[in-house]
Every structure is written in structure tokens, then in C-alpha cells.
Amino acid sequence: MFTLRGPSLSVLLVRRGEEPFQGMPALPGGFVHADESADVAARRELAEETGLDSFPGHLEQLATYSEPGRDPRMRVVSVVFVAFAPNLPEPSAGSDAADAYWMPVEDASRESLAFDHAQILADALERVRSKLEYTTLATHFVESPFSIRDLQTVYEAVWDVTWDRANFRRKVLGTRGFVEPVEGVADAASTGGRRAQLYRPGDATTLHPPIPRP
């Protein structure tokens, strides 16, 4: 689960409240109920961890992890989803977690995570970084309407780079269907002193041409 917290890309972690790996940080998750699909279970878990009635953001399946011994309790196959949304609240720990919190991915990548969650986090982060190049994924990290500067903040946080503002603006506006202008302008405080044009997501789902990683 990713979101922007200030200028940083952050990931949702929980501190395990029971064995195995009691007290260690882990990615949130849980078991699928008998009457649920994996997708429904993922949305339920996210809603519980974020404290929202329902999860409002983007959710997609990442991969299946099935190495023997990945859970010392029993044979466990995990269907992992990656999710992202803007402006999420402070999380609330589920029944089996001692705590839940946001952590910048740069710090989380250096943590010793429970189970095989370090590998899962690395895979999820690469999925997000890759999809920014050729899809409109960045628009799921901001609330609509947004400024070009808001989108630039997403790219800079996810890729850990700094873009020239004029160059980034040309790339976004030169990509058909990426964004559409809307009525109104952003306030000067949020755009560094200028009242900037506001946009909403366009009708494209893939970017032509793509925006390559620097």
C-alpha cells in the first residue's frame, strides 16, 4: 500500500502482535474468508488497516508467492496486491497487529521485514516505478483536480529524481489523453507563487509516447 506523505513515497507497515516474527515490521495482510475472492479480501484488509469504510484507491494484483517455508507455521501461498491512493489518514492496526504506520519506502527498504516481505516490497516498488513510464498511474496518487506540479511531485517521489519543471510540463502536455484541463486554478501557495492551471485525468490508460525514467 503506497501513498505520498509530503514529498515522500510511503508504504503502509504493521508491527506484528503475535508469533511468528512478533514485534517485527511487516506488510499488512490476512487470510481469505471462505466466502471471499482474493480481490474482495484485499479490499477488506485495506479498509480495515486504513480505517476507512471502503478502500478508495487503485488496486491491482502483483504476484503470487509460494516458496515452501516462507511461513514457519504452515504452507501458505500469498496472492499479493499493490494499492495506492492519495491523502490517506493515519492507519489503524488490525486485530493481529500491535501497530500500523506509514514509513518512507527508502527507510522501509532498509528494514528487516517479517517473512519474505522485503522481496515483496522490492517487487511492488519496481512495479510502481515501471508503470509510471507507460501508464497514467501517477494520477491515482493525487486528488482531482491537480496541477502539473502535483504530478511532478509524484514522479520525483516514486523515481527519487528531480525534474526540470518546464521539461516535465512539456512531456505531460505532449502525451495525448494523459490529462485534461478543468475550470479554475491552483492557489499560489501550492504552486510556488503562481496560480497554475488545474487538470483531471484524461481518457488514456497508457502513455504514447512514454515518459522514460531518467
N, C-alpha and C positions, 0 to 999 in steps of 0.2 A: 504494500500500500504506500504510494508516493503522493506527496503534496509539496507545494512551495511554502516554506516558513520564512518570511522575509526574503532575502536574496538566495537562500539555500534550498536545494532539493533535500527533502527529509523523508525518512522511511518510518513506518509505524512498527515499534517493537513492544514486546511484552516481557516482563520478568516472570519466569516460571515459578508458580507457587507450590509445586509438588514434584516428586521424582518421576522420571529421571531428569537430570540436569536442573534440579531445584535451585532457584536463585540466579540462574543464568539467563541472559537475554535471548530471545527467540522471535521469529516471525509469528504473527498471530495465525490461528487456525483451529480446526476442530474436526470431529468426526461427522460424517454424513448420516443424517437420520434415515430411518427405513423408508420414509415416505417422501424423501427429497432427492432431487437431482444434484449433481456436483455444483452446478451453477447456482441453484437456489441456496444450497448450504453455504457457498462462498459469500453470497449477498447477506445471508443471515448473520454470519460471523462478522462481516464488516460492519453491519448495522449495530451489532452488539458492542464491538470494540470502539466505534466512533461515537457511540451514544446517540445516534440518530435513529428515527423510526424506520427509515429505509436508506440504503446507500444511494447517493445522488449522482455518482460519478461514472467513469468508464471502467469496464471490467472485461478482461479477455484472458483466455486460457494460455498459460505459459508453457508448461511441460508436465510430464508425468515422471515422478522419481520413485524408483522401485528397487534400488540396490538392497540385497539381503543385509540385514544387520544395521540398517540405518536407524531403526528404533529398537533399543535393547529389550523392550517389553514383549514385542511380538512382531510378526510380519506385517508391515504397513506399507501400502502403496499410496502415495500422495499425488493428487491432481492439483497442481498449483496454478493459481490465478494471479495476475498482476492487475492492480487497480490504481486509479489516480483521480483526483478531484481537487477543485480549488477551495481555499479558505475553510478547511475542516477544523472543528473545535478540538479542544484538548480531549484525548481519548479516555475511556473508562474501562478498567480491567474487567475481563470476563470472570466467570466463576472459578476457573482453574489457574488464573494468573494473579501474581502478587501486585503487579503494577503494569501500566501501559503508558507509553510515552513516545513522542516524536524525537528522532535523532538525525542530524545531518548525515547523509549517506557516506560522506568522506570519513566521518568518525565511526559509523556503523561497520564500514568495510574493514576497519582495524580491530573490531571487537571479536572476542571468541564467542560465537553463537552456538546455541544448542543444536543437536542433531547434525544434519547436513545443510543447515540454513545459511551458512556463509556462501556455499556454492549456489544455492537458490537465489540469494540476494545478488550475487555477481551476474547470474544469468538474467535476472529480471532487469537489472540496471542496464545491461547491454541491449536487451530488447527495447527498452525505452529510448536509449541513445540512438540506436539504429533506426527506429521508426520515425524519429524526428526528421530524418533526412528525406524520407519519401512519402510521408503521410501528413495529415493535418492534426496529428496527435497533440501538438502544442496548444491547440485551442481548448483542450479538455483541462488544462492546468489553470485557466483564467476564467473569470466570470464575464459574461457578455452583458453590455458592450465593453470592449477593451481597446487600448491604444496599441500601436505598433511597438512602443516601448515596453508594454506589458509582455508581448510575445517575445521580444528580445531578451527580457529577463528570464523567461522560461528556457530559451536556448542556451543562454550563458550559464544558468544554474545546472542544467542537465549535462551539458558538454564540458563544463568547467573551462570556459573560454571567455574572451572579451571580443565583442564585435564592434566595428565602426558603425555608428548609427545610420549614416547615410547609405552605406553599402547594404546593411541589413534591410533597411526600408525598401531599397530597390529590389532586393531578392523577393521579399514578401509580396510587394505590389506587382511584381513581374510574373508571379505564379498564378495562373488563371484559376479562379474559384477558391483560392485559399481564404480570403477574407472579403467581406462586403462592407462598404461604408454605411453608417447609420446617422440619423439626425443627432446633433449635439456634439459637444467637445469635452475632452477631459479637463478637469481643473488643473490649474497651473502647478499646484503643489505636487501632483503625482507625475508630472512630466518634465520636471526640472526647469520650470519657469515659463513654458509655452503652453498655450491652450491647444491641445492636439486633437486631430480628427479621431472619432471613435469608430470601431468596426465590430462586426459579428462574424461567426464562422460562415464561410461560403458554402457552395454546394459540392465542392470537390472532397474526395476522401483520400486521394493520392496526389502528390505534387509533381507537376510537369512544368518546368524542369525541377528536379530535386534540389534540395539545399544541402550540399555536401558538408560533412564535418571538416573544420579547419585542420 
